[in-house]
Amino acid sequence: MTSPVRTYSALGYGVLELAANARCGLPPEHEERAVYVVDGDLTADGESVPAGTLATLRAGASVELHASSATRCMVLGGEPADGPRHLWWNFVSSSPERLERARQDWKLGRFATVPGETEFIPLPDL
């Protein structure tokens, strides 16, 4: 399946459902990869990844996933973005100046409201 959403680098996303005691090898083809466990019991190369957790995977190496019970997870990854990213609270930007502008815009109520949402969440302290 193909999404109509425009992307700026090659990426992939998939749902993986593993039966109890199943194993799945992930090849090292993409530099940035992660697995998010929705439910079940999963280990990645022997390290536990609890449900509700996103684990980033080693770059350049195959990774073996093992489910000790029926497990559903999301596997995602792709090529790195075209430069550094800056993160603060819910904002991500390729420029610190745009990040600051977003912070000010949120503080001043310049973002469109979320349909059906009435609560305003204030910015956390810097």
C-alpha positions, 0 to 999 in steps of 0.5 A, a space after each residue: 500500500 502507498 500513502 498519499 502523504 508527501 515524505 522528504 526521505 525514504 521511509 517504511 512503516 509496517 505492522 508486525 504480528 508475531 505468535 508466541 515464541 516467534 522470531 523475526 530478523 530485521 535486516 540492516 538496510 536502513 540506518 534509522 529503525 525502531 520498533 514500537 510494541 503495542 501489546 505482548 512481550 518482545 525482545 530485540 537482540 535479547 533486550 526487553 521492549 515492554 508494551 507501550 515502548 519505542 526502541 531504536 535499533 542499532 544502525 548497520 546491524 541485523 536485529 532479531 526480534 523474539 516474541 515470548 507471547 503473541 505480540 503486535 508491534 509497529 516497525 518503522 525506519 528509513 533514511 536519515 533526514 537531510 540535517 540535524 533536528 531540534 526538539 522541544 516539547 511537541 515541536 520539532 524543527 530543522 532550525 532553532 529559530 523556527 522552533 522558537 517561533 513555534 513556541 511563541 505562536 503556541 503561547 500567543 494562541 496562533 495555532 489552529 485548534 484541534 477539532 472537538 478539543 476545548 482544553 488548552 495545554 500551556 507550554 511547559 517551563 523552559 
